[in-house]
Amino acid sequence: MSSDPLFHNGVDTTVVLIVIGKTIAVFILLLFSVLMYIWFLRKVIAKMQNRIGPDRAGPFGLLQSLADGIKLFFKEQSSPTTADKWVFKLAPYLAIIPAFLAFSIVPIGGLVTIAGHPTYLQLFDPPFGILWLLAMSGLGLYGVMLAGWSSGSKYPLLGSVRASAQLLSYEAAFGLAIVGVLVQANVLSTRGIVNKQGALHWTGVQSIFNGDWYWLPAVVALVIFVMAAVAETNHPPFDLVEAEQELTGGFMTEYTGIRFAIFYLAEFMNLITMSAIAVTLFFGGPAGPGLGFLNADSWVNVWVMPVFWFMAKVLVLLFATVWLRATLPRLRYDQLMSLGWKYLIEIAFLWVMVSGVIVVGKQEGWNMAIVIPSAVAGAVILGGTLYASMPRRGEILEEIK
């Protein structure tokens, strides 16, 4: 059952209308965010490459993404004669729906009152929110897999096979990075994780650096989470699923018009969702200072400022993804798989162990000056042992011969 106070006094017509309104609002917000992110991406990369970027449709080219979407909507829908037509048509929706459902658990703001009913600025707050996130991130793979398989073409099939291997490789590291946060928060609800980081009781800038926000006590988990999330969303430098130089577009090669636009939309929607999840898990969600010259319960501090801080944090992470796209070359496929299986998973396991020892030590009142160095030293020794036991490239080739 959801922890939203909206449902504590029973369900009536007003409550139903509020839920429908929140659903529409979150969908519009996410759709608008995707359109703005595509414009932002093209503009920032253009500046980095000493170009102008989109500047024709609307002021500063702000309507360029909308113009591209309208163009794709009215383009002809085609499909290969060898395609499994029903699966081919269904696959785009299987890609975009999980992206929206994953975003539904993100706390955008705090507790507000709508039509006399208290409710959170969050669409869905189940007590198993993190499990919901993992389930949705796994379901998104089916749209990509089925799109490649149902096309009846070789390049899309190769792209879908790569997608399944890539997601399986980085899903383990992704989940273990989240466990690094759960060890600190001891709760699965995303709202609970935000509240544990002091979202309701902002104590100043020291909240960022004294361990209230989990980016510091779970800094290794943060790095692993970011790398795994970028890989799961097929974002450069991990975009081998749709590598143009090798696969002419990958699983989307045979798609045109609005179906291609849905895949394109789902990819950027996933990226925004992962940035929002990173803000929720590591950076306090909507936590931030209000306007001191106004009352704490004024509508600006209750409605506007939490949403402002949440969007500002997400925007910083999205700028980092644009920076990655503009600067890093695409990895080779063997490098992609080695990074996931040989390094990220092992480091994530070790970090969970270190985090567990430190948390237990704090609960038991142990001397942290001894516990932390001992836990880190043990992890380094164990990690070095694992690394030394890995077969080297030359050894593998000799065994094959």
C-alpha positions, 0 to 999 in steps of 0.5 A: 500500500502507498504511504501517501497520506492522500489514501489514509482517509479512504478513497473518494471522487476528489482523491481519484481526480487528484491521482488522475491529475498527478498522472497527467502532470507527471507525464506532461512534465516528463515529455516536456523534459525530454523535448527540452533535454534534446534541445539542450543536448544539441545546443551544448554540443554545438557550443563545445564544437564551436557551432550554432546548433538549432536556431530556426524553430522558435526563439533560440531554436527552442521549438526544434524538438517539437518540430522534429516530433511533428514531422515524424508523427506525419511520416509514413509508417513502414515495416519489412515484409519479413517482420512479425507485424504485431510484435513489431508494432508493440515493441516501441510501447514496451520500451516507453511504458517502463520508462514512465513507470520508473519515473512514477516513484520519484519524489519531485517535491514535499507534502502539499495540500490539494483540494483539502487533501494532503498528498506528496508531489510524487505519483506513486510511493510504494514501500517497495519502491526500489524493487519497482525501479529494478523491475521497470529497468529490466522490463525496458529491455523487452521493447529493445529485444522484441524490436530487433527480433521482430524486424526480421533483419540482421542488423536490428537482431545484432543490436537486440542481442547486444542490448540483452547482453549489455543490460544483464552485464550492468544490471548486477552492478546497478542493483549492488550500487543501490544496495550501497544506499539501502545499507545507509537508509534501511528502507526501500521507499524512495520517499523514505530514502529522501526523508532519511537524507533530511529532506524535511529538515534542511540544516544548511550547506553542512547537510551536503557534506556531513553525511546527511546526503548519501553521495558522501557515505556512499560515494563509491556506490554513486560512481558505480550507479552513474556508470551502470545507469549510463550503460543501461540507457545506451548512452555514449560511450556505451551506445553499442546497441545502436552503433551507426558505424557498425549496425546502421542504427541497431534495433531501430534500423527498420523503424520509421515515423512515430514508432522511431520517435517513440524509441527515441523518446524512450531512450531520453526518458530513461536517461532523465529518469535515471538522473532523477533516481540518482538525485533521489538516492544520493543528493537529497531529492527535493531537499534544499533551502527555502526563502528565509524571508517567507514563512516556512509554510508559504506556498512558495516554500512548500510548492515551488522551492522543493521542485526548483531544487530537484530540477536544478540537481537533475539538470546538473546531472543531465549536463554531465551526460551531455559532456560525456556524449560530446567528449568520450569515444565509444568503447569497444564491445569487449571493453564494455563487457570487461568493465561490467563483469571484471570491475564494477560488479566486484567493486560494488560487492566490496563496497556493500561489505565495507558499508555494512561493516561501517553501519554495524560499527556505528550502531554498536558504538565501535571505534570508527578510527579503527573500523573504517581503515580496517574495513577498507584495508580488508576490501583492498586485499580481497579486491587485489586477490580477485584481480590477481586471480583473473586470467589475462588475455594471453593466458586465455588465447593459449588455453584456446590454442 
